[in-house]
């Protein structure tokens, strides 16, 4: 077993424990999602219509997203 512990101070600690290494592909059910879910760009989740500074950045992020993702059916 391998353990990693990082103390950030002020009582904040991050611990990771590596328990097992299993060869092969992960189980397919790890990637199952509900039919009601869909992948969307960040602007669909975090849109600010009153933030003009973010408008150009949101368009840039959306164009990057759509250039790397196929439209969902």
C-alpha positions as a printed Julia matrix, in Angstrom:
73×3 Matrix{Float64}:
   0.0    0.0     0.0
   1.24   3.5    -0.88
   0.13   6.59    0.99
   0.61  10.27    0.29
  -0.08  13.05    2.77
   0.19  16.77    2.08
  -0.22  19.23    4.93
  -1.18  22.67    3.61
  -1.15  24.21    7.06
  -4.04  25.77    8.96
  -5.41  22.28    9.59
  -5.89  21.52    5.86
  -4.58  18.1     4.87
  -4.92  16.0     1.71
  -4.42  12.25    2.0
  -4.35   9.69   -0.8
  -4.13   5.94   -0.28
  -3.28   3.67   -3.19
  -4.87   0.33   -2.37
  -4.59  -1.86   -5.46
  -3.43  -1.91   -9.06
  -5.66  -4.09  -11.22
  -4.38  -4.71  -14.76
  -6.64  -4.28  -17.78
  -9.41  -1.9   -18.74
 -11.63  -0.44  -16.02
 -15.14  -1.8   -15.63
 -17.52  -0.25  -18.18
 -20.12   0.55  -15.5
 -17.73   3.15  -14.07
 -18.57   5.29  -17.1
 -22.33   4.71  -17.2
 -24.44   7.86  -17.05
 -28.11   8.54  -16.91
 -29.92   9.2   -20.21
 -31.07  12.51  -18.72
 -27.49  13.84  -18.59
 -25.6   15.46  -21.44
 -22.2   17.05  -21.87
 -22.33  20.81  -22.37
 -19.82  23.68  -22.56
 -19.07  25.68  -19.43
 -21.1   28.64  -20.66
 -24.28  26.57  -20.35
 -23.54  26.13  -16.64
 -21.83  29.41  -15.75
 -23.32  32.18  -17.84
 -23.18  35.8   -16.69
 -25.17  38.12  -18.95
 -24.17  41.17  -16.91
 -20.43  40.44  -17.13
 -19.22  42.0   -20.41
 -15.6   41.1   -19.66
 -16.51  37.4   -19.64
 -18.54  37.43  -22.88
 -15.52  37.23  -25.2
 -13.87  34.61  -23.0
 -17.06  32.53  -22.92
 -17.27  32.59  -26.72
 -13.62  31.55  -26.93
 -14.13  28.68  -24.49
 -17.29  27.58  -26.32
 -15.55  27.6   -29.71
 -12.75  25.47  -28.22
 -15.29  23.09  -26.68
 -17.28  22.66  -29.9
 -14.11  22.19  -31.96
 -13.17  19.21  -29.77
 -16.59  17.62  -29.11
 -19.05  16.04  -31.45
 -22.6   17.36  -31.13
 -24.79  15.08  -29.04
 -27.61  13.27  -30.77
